[in-house]
Structures are given as C-alpha cells and as structure tokens.
Amino acid sequence: MTVAPASPGFSTTVETLRLREWQLGPGQPALVMDQFSSDDFNLVVDDRADVHVNSKDGRFYLGWFPLGRPGTDGEGWKIALTGTAKVRGYQVSFDVETPAEIVAAAVARVLETSRRL
C-alpha cells in the first residue's frame, strides 16, 4: 500500500485571493457629531476649527482635530472617559485619515454602554 505524500504549501482558491475594496479617507465627520444631543453634551469649536464635545458631567470627551491634534503625530480623533475612584478610565485615538464611519461606530458603542444615574 502506498500513501500519497502531503503537498507542500497551503491550499486556497482564486476567489479567496481576490483583492478587496476598503474604505479610506476621513469621510463625513457629521456621522460622529450627529450622535450628540445638546441635552447631554456641550459642543465647542475653537479658533483652529477643532471640535470638542464633552458630557455635561465632564467624564466623556471627544475631540476632532481635522488638521491633526497639536503636539501629536497625526491624531485626528480623541475619545477619553474619566474613570472613578475604583476603576480607571481610558482613551482611544484615531488618525486624521481614519474614516468617520469607524469613529462613529466606536462612539456609538461607548454611548450605548453609558447609562444615566
């Protein structure tokens, strides 16, 4: 009885190797900003046209820096949440060229996890 040797490499299909189209470019920042109501959030546009959103309780912050956040290497979006006495907060940053749809999804998830006390 003869056993066929295993072929070297891996097996795939042409379909698997086809290129994909990926969304690139900053997109529409309104997709992010439209998630905030004036009832719960403050919005400020500064002299550089950077946009800052913070929750009325001061624990949530979102900054949009279309030309890049000063002092950083291309940071375009910053999400920060202040922690409590028992649990640390966190920060998330996105590049200037990150599609707004990606940032909007992250912001939506953060907002979904919040609740009023």
C-alpha positions in Angstrom: 0.0 0.0 0.0 1.3 3.4 -1.0 0.5 6.7 0.8 0.5 9.9 -1.2 2.8 12.5 0.3 1.3 15.7 1.6 1.7 18.5 -0.9 3.9 21.4 0.3 2.4 24.8 1.0 -1.3 25.6 1.6 -4.5 25.2 -0.3 -6.7 28.1 -1.3 -8.9 29.4 -4.2 -8.6 32.2 -6.6 -11.7 33.7 -5.0 -10.0 33.8 -1.6 -7.1 35.7 -3.0 -9.1 38.4 -4.8 -8.4 42.0 -3.7 -11.0 43.8 -1.5 -12.0 47.4 -1.7 -11.5 49.1 1.7 -13.0 52.4 2.7 -10.3 55.0 3.1 -10.2 58.8 3.8 -11.7 60.8 6.6 -15.3 60.7 5.3 -18.1 62.8 6.9 -17.4 63.9 10.5 -21.1 64.7 10.9 -21.7 60.9 11.2 -19.8 61.2 14.6 -21.1 64.6 15.7 -24.8 63.9 15.0 -24.8 61.3 17.8 -24.6 64.0 20.5 -27.6 65.9 21.8 -27.4 69.4 23.4 -29.4 68.0 26.4 -26.5 65.7 27.5 -23.4 67.2 25.8 -21.6 70.5 25.3 -20.0 71.3 21.9 -17.3 73.9 21.4 -15.5 74.9 18.2 -12.2 76.6 18.9 -10.1 79.1 16.9 -8.4 76.3 15.0 -11.8 74.9 14.0 -11.1 71.8 16.2 -14.4 70.5 17.7 -14.6 69.4 21.3 -17.6 67.6 22.8 -18.0 66.8 26.5 -20.7 65.3 28.6 -22.5 67.5 31.0 -21.0 65.5 33.9 -17.5 66.1 32.4 -16.5 62.4 32.2 -16.8 61.9 28.5 -14.7 63.8 25.9 -14.4 63.7 22.2 -12.1 65.9 20.2 -12.0 66.2 16.4 -8.8 67.7 15.0 -9.2 68.0 11.2 -5.6 69.2 10.8 -4.2 67.0 13.5 -4.1 67.5 17.2 -1.3 69.9 18.3 1.7 68.1 19.8 0.8 64.7 18.2 1.8 62.8 15.1 -1.5 63.0 13.1 -4.0 62.3 15.8 -7.4 63.3 14.4 -9.9 62.0 16.9 -9.6 61.5 20.7 -12.1 59.8 22.9 -11.5 59.9 26.6 -13.5 58.7 29.5 -12.6 59.6 33.1 -12.6 56.7 35.5 -13.9 56.5 39.0 -12.3 56.1 42.4 -12.3 52.3 41.8 -12.0 51.9 38.0 -9.5 53.6 35.7 -10.8 55.5 32.7 -9.5 55.1 29.1 -8.5 56.9 26.0 -8.8 56.0 22.3 -7.2 57.8 19.4 -7.7 57.7 15.7 -5.6 59.1 12.9 -6.7 62.1 10.8 -7.4 59.8 7.9 -9.5 57.3 9.8 -12.9 57.1 8.2 -15.5 58.9 10.2 -17.7 55.8 9.9 -15.2 53.9 12.0 -15.0 56.6 14.6 -18.8 56.9 14.6 -19.1 53.2 15.3 -16.7 53.4 18.3 -18.5 56.5 19.7 -21.9 54.7 19.3 -20.6 51.8 21.3 -19.3 54.0 24.0 -22.6 55.8 24.2 -24.5 52.6 24.3 -22.6 51.4 27.3 -23.4 54.6 29.3 -26.5 55.0 31.5 -28.0 57.8 33.5 -27.9 57.5 37.2 
